[in-house]
Amino acid sequence: MKALAFDLGAGSGRAVLGWIEEGRIVIREVHRFTNEPVQVGGRLYWDILRLYHEIKQGIRSAWRAADGQIGSIGIDSWAVDFGLIGSNGELLANPYHYRDGHTTTAIEEVLEIVPEAEIFARSGIQFLPFNTLYQLHAMKRDGNPSLAQAKHLLMIPDLLRYFLSGEMHSEFTNASTTQALNPATGLWDERLLTAIGIDPAIMLPPVQPGTAVGALSESIAQELGTAAIPLIAVGEHDTASAVAGVPALEPSFAYLSCGTWSLMGTEVLEPVLSEHARALNFTNEGGVYGTYRLLKNIMGLWLLEESKRAWEREGGSKLAYSDLLGRAAASEPFRSLIDPDDMRFLNPAHMPSEIAAYCRETGQPVPASDGEIVRCVLESLALKYRYVLEKTQELSETVYDGLHMVGGGIQNEMLCRFTAGALGKPVWAGPAEGSALGNLAVQFIASGEAADIAGVRKLIGESFAVNVYAPDDSGIWEEQYGTWRELTGLQ
């Protein structure tokens, strides 16, 4: 029997069949599709109905590829965004994209209502302007009619599952990213919601990963020519799935889920809600099987992806990453550095110009060529990873021997090498399919195909290649780390 994982990222999605055969996990990608936001009337939206259409095509393709032997389906996606359901059960409006500008001033406005220390104590979540709490505040502030009519709020995977099954459930790991879930109770925090004028009744009680949450409805199964395949709530925040898919043998490990965003941290049994964690703006997101993910969101390869997009618009043709990385390798090392998490990089009109402006304003040589900008981005990311790993060790009171990197970003070997050099520790890179494998892992456990998460992680490590990057030129990286910290003001 096979499981079907839908792994939705900020730029694309895919459907992956997985099964266990002769002591190994086997996976097969059966459908891939783009996920492009849509700008309408000054607002940025997710094209949610197109995503739903692609998911149906993925189910149809998987059913044929598996000869009708699909035991379950799970969906993971990015966090914080949601759809609102009206009293008639219909979606009231297209979900906003987290990079939409309506939350620009939302954090400051909410902090005038509820003190920062109280929000962190009640949620354990880092302060980012696009968190669901601030999206809801902005909608309430602006008199958004959809919010006024909403009966239920569903996070993106919850919403897509609802379309497939007709059943509404809220999954814990994605709910935890909203900054409106209380980690002490595992329930929605009524104080935070009511403080910004939101009725807590629109939030459904969270269910844990591994919970059965319905099946394809009769009408959908008939449309797609399938059986009523069961749906499983997996770690529906893609980072929760990525961490579940880390092939770590040790119980305590450091990870980096590397893609459009970089999510870096460790797995803990209890949220870390100290003043030091709040000051460092770390987050405590829900994990699978009774864990929390103590981590930091880092802007990630978004800087490179957006730069590439800008160059392609200007040049009128596609660029190969291999060519860009080749030119970066030929560029002068450590010529210019940035803080990847400067908010000016969240959604600029032209990323290369924004990077150049940062360097100009900080008195550094201004990167002019695409190779110089790519090298600046990758070296800066590696240095930021070192900083975040050091702070993770402080908060977890654990020293890690190295770093597990998973996700599509590990295909960038230059970034992996730079990261090992910056850390002065080995990097274990793999597998690239981290989120899909973690999604499948929870389905395997739910079906009884696997006993527990430790066993599945071991199985993943035995089934997929992991590349080891040893630290190189650590002395140079050590010197540059000091320079970078002075430049960014991070202590």
N, C-alpha and C positions, 0 to 999 in steps of 0.2 A: 504494500500500500504506500502511496506517495503523498507527500504534503506539498502544498502550493503556497509560496511566499510572495507577496507583493511588497516591494521595497520602493517607496516613493521618495525621491530627493527633490531639492529645490529646482533642478534643471531637467531631470528625467526620471522615469520610472521603469520598472521591469518586473516581469513575472518569472519566478524561478521554481522549478520542480525539484524536490529533494527526497531522497530515500536512503536507507541503510542497506548495504549489500556487502556480504562477506567481510564484515567488520570495518567497513569504510563508508563514509557519507559520499553519495554521488549527487551532483547537482546538474541541472540542465536549464539554461535560460530559454524560455519559449516565447517571450514577447518583450519588446522594448519600445518605449515611446518617449517623446519629449514632454516637458512640463513647463510651458512658457506662460508667465503672467500676462495679463491684458490691462492696458491703460485705457480708462474710459472716464471722460469728464474730470480729469485731474486726480482720479483715484486709481490705485493699483489693486487688481483683483486676481485671485486664482481662478483658472478656467475649470471649475469643479465638475461640470457636466462632461467636458471632454475627458477628464481623468476617469470619471465613472464609465464612460464609453470604452476607454482603453482597458480598464479592469475587466469589463465584460468580454472584450476580445481576448484578453489574456486567459480568462477562465475557459473560453471556448477552445483556444489553441492548446491549453494544458490538458483539457479533457481528451482531445484527440491524441496528443503525444503520450498520454498515460494509459491509453486504451480503457478509459473510464475508471481507472483505479486511483482516484483521488480521495483520500480519507479526511482531509481538512484544508481550510484556507485561513491564512493570517495576513494582516495588513499592517505595515509600519510606515511612518512618514515623519516629516519634520514636526516640530512642536509649535505651541502657542496659538496657532490659528484655528478658526472654528466656523461653524455654520449655525444659524438660528432657525429653529423649526416653529411654525405657527400652530395655532390650535387645530387647524385642519390637517396637520401632519406634513405640510409642504415646506420646503426650504424657502425662506422669506427673501433672501438676497444672496448674491455671490459673496463668498467669504473674502474679506480683505487680505491682502498680502502683507506679511509682517514688515516689509520695507516701505509700505505706504506712509506718507508723512503726517497722518492725522494724530500720531502719538508723540510728535516732536517735543512738546512741552508737558506731556502727561505725567512723567515721574515727578516733576517739581510740583505740579498741581495736586497730585495725590499725597505727597509728603506734607502739604499744608493741612491735610485732613487727618492723616495717620502718621505718626512719627516713624522715621526710617527704622529705628531699632525695634519697634513693635512689629512692623511688617516682616522684618527678617526673622524675628522670634516666632512669628505665627506661620511663616511659610518656608524659611530656610533657603529661599531662592535669591540668586543674584539679581541686581537691579539693571535691567535692560529695557530700553524704551518701548520695545515691541511686546513685552510680556502681556499675556491675556488680561491681566488686571488693568493695565494701562489702556489696552485697546477698548475694554468695556467702559472705563472711565471716559475716554474720548468720545465714544458713541453716545453715552449718557449726556455728556456736556454739550454735544452738538445736536441733541434732540433727534437722534437717529430713529426713524419710525419702525425699522425692523426690530430694534431692541425693545421698543415699547410694546410690540405685538408678540414677542417671543414667549413661547411656552417651555422650550427646551433649548439648551446649548449643547452642541456635539462637536468635539474636536475632529480634525480631518479624518482620521481612520474610523472614528465612531460614526461619522456622517456617511462615509462610503459603505460601511457595514450595514447601516440603516437602509440605505438605498437597495442593498442586495437582499436583506432579510425581512425588512419591515419591523425589526426589533431595535430598541434604543438602549444602549449601555454606554457607560463612561469607563474607560480603562485607566488604571492607576498611574502607570508611568507617564503617560502623556498628560493626565490631569495634574500631576505634580509640577509640571513646568509652568503652570498658569500663574503662579505666585498667589493663588487663592485656595490652595489645599494645605491643611495643617498637618505637618509630618508627625506630630505627637499623637493625633487621633486617626490619621489616614482618611479624614473626612473634609468636606469643604468648610472653610473658615467663615462662618456667618458674619463675624465682626468686620472682616475686611470687605466682604461683598456689600453688606448693608451700608458701610461707611461711604461707599462711592455710589450708593443708590441702586444697587442691583439686588433683585429678589433672589435669595439663595434657592428658591424652589425651582428655578430653571436648570439647576445643576443636578445631574443624576448621581446616585451613590456609586463610587468607583468600585470596579471589580478587578481582581488581581490577574496578572498574566497566567495563562494556562486555563482560564475559565471558558467553558463552552458558552457562546453568546448567540445561539440560534443557528440557522441554516439558510441556504438559498431558498427564497420564497418559491412557491409553486409556479408563479408566473415567470420568474427569472429562470428557473430550471427549465421550463418549457421553452422559453425564448432561446436559451443557449443550447438546448438539447443535452442537458446533463441531469444527474440526480440532484437531490436536495442536499448538497455537500455541506457538512457542518462548518461553522465559523468558530475560530478560537481567538480569544483576546490574547495576543502575544505581548511582548514588550513593545507597545505600539509607538512610543517615541523611538525613532530610528537609532538614536544613541543607546537607548536601553537594549535594543536588539544587538547593536554592534558590540557592546560590552559583554552581553551574553555569548557572543561568538568569539571572544578572545581566547585563543588556545593556551591559556595559562595553566600550569600545573600547580603552582603555589597558591595558597588561599588569599594572599595579599599581594597585589601587583599594581603597577602603574600602567595606564593605557592612554593612547591617543587615537581617537577615531577621526580620521583625516579625510576631508572632502571639501566641499564648499565652505563649511565651517570646520574648525578643529575643536574637538571636545576632549579635554585632557584632565585626568584625575585618577581616582582610585575607587574601589568598591569598599563600602563600610557597612556595618550592621546597624548603626544608629546615626542619625543626622548630626552633623557638627554645627552647632548653633552659637558658637562662641563669638565674642566681640571681635576677636582677631579674624575669624572667618568672614564676618560682616565687613570689616575694614578692608579686607582683601577682595571683597565682592565675589566670593566663591558661592557655589550653589549646591544644594542637596536635592537631587532629583531622584524619584523613585526608580528602583531597579527591579530585577526579577527575583523571585523567591526570597522575599524578606530582606532585601538589601537596599542601600541607597548609593547613589553615585555622587561622591564628593568631587566636584569638578569645576572647571573654568571654561566658559565659552571664549574661543579665540577666533578672530575674523576669518582665518584660514585661506584656502586657495581661491576664495571669492576675489581677492585682489588680483590674482593672476588671470582668472577667468574673465573678469570685467575688463582688464587691460587688453587681453586678446580680442574680446568682442569689439572694443573701441578701434583697435588697429585693423580689424577686418572690415568694419564699417568704412573706415577711411581708405583702405586699399582696394575694397571691392572684391576681395577673394579670401578664401579660407587660409588660415595659417596652421601649420603642423606644430604640435607641442615639441616634437623632437628638434625641429629647426630652432625654435625659441630657446630651448634648453642648450642647444649647441652654441648659440650666440652668447648665452649667459655664461657658459663655461669659459668662453674666450674673453670675457669682460674682466676688468680689474676687480679683485676681491675687496670687500668691505669699503668700497668707495663712498657709498651712501647707505644709511640705515633709517628705518622708520619704526614707530610703534604700530603694529598691524591693527591694534584695537582702538586707535584714534577714531572717534565717531565721524570724522569727516570722510572716512572710507566706507561708511555703511551703505550709502546709495548715491554716489556722486554722479554728476552728469558725464564726466570723462575721467576715468580712474587714472590713466597715465599722467594727466595734467595735475590731478590732486596729489599724487605721489611726488611729482616734481615740485609742487608748491610747498609741500611739507619739508622737503630737503632744502629748498631755498630759504624758507623761514627759519630753519634751524642752523643756518650757516654752513651747510654741507655742499659739496659739489652736486650740481643738479643732473640727475641721470637723463641722458638725451636719447639714447638708442633703446630699442626694445630689449636687447640683451642686458643692458645695464639695469633697466627697470625690473626684469625678471630676477636678476641676481640680487638686487636690493630686496625684493619681496621674499625670496627664499631664505636668504641669510637672516633677515629680520624675523621671519617666522621661527627659524631654528633657535634664535636667541630668546624669543618670547617663550618657546617651549621650555627652555632651561629655567627661565624665571618661574614659570608656573609649576614645573616639577619641584623646584626647591620649596615653593610655598605649599604644595601638596604634601610634601614630606613633613613640613612644620606642623600642619594641621592634623595629619594622620598619625604623627609621632612615629613614623616608619621611614627607613631608608631603603630605597629600591635599587636592586642591582642593575636594572636596565629598564627599557621602555618597550611595551608591546604597541606596535602601530598596526591598525587595521583600516580597511576602507579603500576606496578608489585612489586616494592620494598617495598610497604607497607605491603606485606605479611610477611616480616621480622619484627616480633613484637619486637625483641630485638632492632633493629635500631630505630623503632618508640619510644620506651620507652627511649632509650638513647638520642634521639633528644629532646624530651620533657624535660628531665633532664638538658641537656646542655643549652637549650633556657631559661629555667625557665618559660615557657609558655605552654599552652595546644597545643597539636597536634591533628588535625582532620584528620584522615587517611581514605581515601576512596573517590571515588571508585578505585579499582585496574584497572578497564577498562577505565581509564581516556582518553587516546588518541582515542580509538575506539568511546567512547561516544561523545567526542568533534567533531570528524569526522562526526558522525551521526547527531549531533546538527546542523551543518551547512547545511547538506542535508535536515533536517526537516524544517529549516527556508526557504531554497531555494524553497521547494515544497509547502510552505504555511501551513504545518502541525503545525508549531510553529511560534509565532509572532516575537520574538527577543531573543537575547542571554541571557538576564536576566531571561526571562521566562523559557528557557530550563534549565538553571542552577538550578533554583528552582525545576523544574521537576526532574532533576537528583538527587537532594538531597532527594526528596520524594520517589524516586524509588529504591535507593540503600543504603545499610548500610554504615554508617560512624562511625568508632570507635574513641572514645575520649581517649587520653593518657594525664593524668595530670602530671605535673612536679613532680619528686621525687628526693630526695637527692640533691637538688639544691646547697646546700652549698659545697658539695664535687665537683660537676661539676664546680662551680665558681672557686674554688681553682685550679682545673686541667686546666681550661681555661687559667688562667694566666701562668701556666707552659707550656702549649702548645704554646701560643703566643711567649714566650721567646725562645722556642725550634725552632720554624719555622721562627722567625724573622718577623712575621706579626704584624703590628701596626695599 
